[in-house]
């Protein structure tokens, strides 16, 4: 079977993921314009049974990045933009001096601040404070569904007993890597 040919299988999985990413972007563009979305695009976005099965078996703590780069809420937008440029992440959780999660700020939030205001405005002023989070024992499928439902590219993993304690972060890229390389997932 094709699974016994790792290079061939890898290539097919990569092609399917690229087609899915393209279909998602095209669907969003068409929906914004009020155009009809072809059923073929809708089918491309759906997970395959094998992918659903894999994501249902894995827990958030198995695929999350534990060493999360966080930002102090008082950081200026100008400094935050510099951090984003250096580290190439599109979103940063805000953690205060008590090590409590207080928000998240994304490149989209930063890009809305006029250049002339960036030195004066702090990250906490533009941050999202109503956070979309999961607990470490949530299935990767729940994570995937929550990201799609809220149209977000990253989700924060927090302690069940203390939702202000950040444990990790999962991005859509992490989920794609999990689907691409199920044997190389983080532990």
Long-range contacts (C-beta under 8 A, 24 or more apart in sequence): 10-180, 13-179, 13-180, 14-180, 16-48, 17-176, 17-179, 17-180, 19-44, 20-44, 20-45, 47-144, 51-179, 52-141, 54-140, 54-178, 54-179, 54-182, 55-139, 55-140, 55-141, 55-143, 55-144, 55-175, 55-178, 55-179, 56-139, 56-140, 56-141, 57-139, 57-140, 58-139, 58-140, 58-178, 58-185, 59-136, 59-137, 59-138, 59-139, 59-140, 60-134, 60-135, 60-136, 60-137, 60-138, 60-139, 60-140, 60-142, 60-143, 60-157, 60-168, 60-170, 61-136, 61-137, 61-157, 61-167, 61-168, 62-140, 62-185, 62-186, 62-187, 63-140, 63-143, 63-170, 63-174, 63-175, 63-178, 63-185, 63-186, 64-136, 64-157, 64-167, 64-168, 64-169, 64-170, 64-174, 64-186, 65-168, 65-169, 65-170, 65-171, 65-174, 65-186, 66-167, 66-168, 66-186, 68-93, 68-166, 68-168, 68-169, 70-94, 70-95, 70-166, 71-95, 71-105, 71-123, 72-96, 72-97, 72-123, 73-102, 73-103, 73-122, 73-123, 73-124, 73-127, 74-122, 74-123, 74-124, 75-122, 75-123, 76-118, 76-119, 76-120, 76-121, 76-122, 76-123, 77-110, 77-113, 77-117, 77-118, 77-119, 77-121, 77-122, 77-123, 77-126, 78-118, 78-119, 80-105, 80-110, 80-123, 81-110, 81-118, 84-110, 90-153, 90-154, 91-153, 91-154, 92-123, 93-156, 93-166, 93-169, 94-123, 94-124, 94-127, 95-166, 99-165, 100-164, 100-165, 101-131, 101-156, 101-158, 101-163, 101-164, 101-165, 101-166, 102-127, 102-129, 102-164, 103-127, 103-128, 103-129, 103-131, 104-128, 104-131, 104-154, 104-156, 106-153, 131-156, 132-156, 133-157, 133-158, 133-163, 134-158, 134-170, 135-159, 135-160, 136-160, 136-167, 136-168, 140-170, 140-175, 140-178, 143-170, 143-175, 144-175, 147-172, 147-175
